Amino acid sequence: MAEYKVKDLSLSSKGKKRIEWAGTRMGVLAHLKKEFEKTKPFKGIRISASLHVTTETANLMIALKMGGAEVYLAPSNPLSTQDDVAASLVKDYGISVFAVKGESNESYYENIKEVSLKKPHIILDDGGDLTNYVHSEGLYNDILGGTEETTTGVIRLRAMEKDGVLKFPVIAVNDSHTKYLFDNRYGTGQSTLDGILRATNILVAGKTVVVAGYGWCGKGVVMRARGLGARVIVTEIDPIKALEAYMDGHTVMKMEEAAPLGDIFITVTGNRDVITLRHIKLMKDGAILANSGHFDVEIDVKGLYREAEEREEIRPSLERIKIYGKNVYLVAQGRLCNLGAAEGHPSEVMDMSFANQALSVKFLLENRENLENRVYTIPEEIDREIASLKLKTLGVKIDELTEEQKKYLSSYKEGT
Ligand code: NAI
């Protein structure tokens, strides 16, 4: 019987239907499930994961279990757990889950501890909390390798590698083309707007939306905000990204200049102190603040709460905060708004991200002796194979290089 700490096991039937629905949109993972069921590549392997407990993660966990793994799941954010999914994983699929939506930070770290103590051979992480924990507690002796899902986690891992403190090889799933080009851009783009709309139900058309960060996530958020009719202002610290935003047709300025102009502010930088009290002082009455970067440090939420004259939850995932004599509205406590106020990315993009996760586990197990304690990206062939499989599930066929074309592309002599 699976071990668990979930909100309510009786939510399982709702969770199961939603997991199955997500599964129908995840063709690549469905293909891998069939293959894993036959070949059992994870037989005898213990896998501990810290991932957002969503319907898509459920399908990844099921795929790993079908491949023979013993799987333990903790969340990767206290607000992102879907309680019905957690219940169904335990009851219907026999997978151990330790996650409750809205739990305290202490309880969140208890869950990370719980899965760390299972002597995992492989860990799957999203943001680096599990990786940090096993390193700081010396719980890495059985670990053959790990994976990391997001930009912020990869930045942390590269810092560990640089300092020579990483204790096992890690695959930076985030850096696969079939991950960041789709998940970060189209996934975060759509789901961030989805979170803000579910929390506020506002009309976006005609509003001024200020997006901080024009990386892969920021580009997606801007694209979707524009599609809904917003005027977009971008803030950046990187001159190349700022220029790109400018030539893509957006207004680019400093946050200080944008603060009095914006109706909605969205941070997606992976950095801290992007919107501070200094900026909030300059904002209009009624401004809406949301973050989609990994940690809740992009907007100064602590400062907001500390200086608030009044504070109340007025809708699910939306707080009214009276500060400096006006009201500002904060979505999902400044945590990832797409996961806190909505359901995270659509299944179709998570299909590719999680195919990368599953194939990274297989790659780590097959190549352990050739890997050092460093951060790796998934081999190009696997990345391309995932893209080919995705195209196949979408019914899209593409041309193939002829022998003549291959020769032409690899030669420096053939000019005409
Ligand atoms: P990225 O590195 O491609 O882009 C981040 C951008 O923010 C860069 O262009 C950087 O120059 C800019 N930036 C940094 N500090 C800034 C500041 N103070 N003001 C304005 N811009 C600043 O990273 P990516 O992939 O777009 O990820 C961004 C964040 O979103 C990370 O924390 C990542 O982990 C997270 N993420 C969240 C997801 C979600 O589901 N909400 C999904 C994927 C990633």
Boltz pocket constraint, residues with backbone or C-beta under 6 A from the ligand:
constraints:
  - pocket:
      binder: B
      contacts: [[A, 150], [A, 151], [A, 152], [A, 153], [A, 180], [A, 183], [A, 184], [A, 188], [A, 212], [A, 213], [A, 214], [A, 215], [A, 216], [A, 217], [A, 218], [A, 235], [A, 236], [A, 237], [A, 238], [A, 241], [A, 268], [A, 269], [A, 270], [A, 271], [A, 272], [A, 273], [A, 274], [A, 292], [A, 293], [A, 294], [A, 295], [A, 336], [A, 337], [A, 338], [A, 339], [A, 345]]
      max_distance: 6.0
